[in-house]
Amino acid sequence: MNKSVEDVVIDELRKHAVSNKLSRDTLLTTRLDELGIDSLSMMELVMNVEECYNIRIDESALDECVTLKDVVALVTKAISARVPE
């Protein structure tokens, strides 16, 4: 079974020491800085997600992301916009 974009992004986020005790909804709606995600962690997360989906995400668009839900929306948009090989 394929993982959803949310699942992949949450799994990557958890690699950056975010508590496993937080609910999915809490992870998606809490500000990234409140989750302890700094710019370096965000870049690592995004690079891994880009590799997973074979996409590229504009770094300037990341600056607009406040919550993980915003990141998921950005990834989903990039997946929809990619050109089939």
C-alpha positions in Angstrom: 0.0 0.0 0.0 1.3 3.4 -0.9 1.7 6.0 1.8 -0.2 9.3 1.5 1.8 12.5 1.1 0.8 13.4 4.6 2.2 10.1 5.9 5.5 10.6 4.0 6.0 14.1 5.3 5.1 13.2 8.9 7.5 10.3 8.8 10.3 12.6 7.6 9.3 15.1 10.3 9.6 12.5 13.0 13.2 11.8 11.9 14.0 15.3 13.2 13.3 14.5 16.8 9.6 15.5 16.9 7.8 13.6 19.6 6.0 10.5 18.5 3.4 11.2 21.1 1.9 14.1 19.2 -1.2 13.3 17.2 -1.4 13.5 13.5 -3.7 16.5 13.7 -1.4 18.3 16.1 1.6 17.7 13.9 -0.3 19.0 10.8 -1.6 22.2 12.5 1.2 23.3 14.9 3.6 25.9 13.7 6.8 24.4 12.5 8.9 26.5 14.8 6.9 25.3 17.7 7.6 21.7 16.7 11.3 22.6 16.9 11.8 22.4 13.1 14.6 24.9 12.1 15.5 25.8 8.6 18.2 23.1 8.3 15.8 20.4 9.4 13.2 21.7 7.0 15.7 21.6 4.1 16.6 18.0 5.0 12.9 17.0 5.2 12.2 18.6 1.9 15.2 17.1 0.1 14.1 13.6 1.3 10.5 14.2 0.1 11.7 15.6 -3.2 13.8 12.4 -3.7 10.9 10.2 -2.7 8.5 11.8 -5.2 11.1 12.9 -7.9 9.9 16.5 -7.6 11.5 19.9 -7.0 10.1 22.4 -4.5 10.9 26.1 -4.8 12.8 27.2 -1.7 11.1 30.5 -1.7 7.7 28.8 -1.5 8.9 27.0 1.7 9.3 30.4 3.3 5.5 30.7 3.2 4.9 27.4 5.0 3.9 27.9 8.6 2.6 24.4 9.4 3.2 20.9 8.2 -0.2 21.1 6.5 1.3 23.9 4.4 4.3 21.7 3.5 1.9 18.8 2.5 0.0 21.2 0.3 3.2 22.4 -1.4 4.4 18.8 -2.0 1.0 17.8 -3.3 1.0 20.8 -5.7 4.6 19.9 -6.9 3.5 16.3 -7.5 0.5 17.4 -9.5 2.6 19.8 -11.6 5.4 17.4 -12.5 5.8 16.4 -16.1 5.4 12.6 -16.6 8.6 10.9 -17.8 
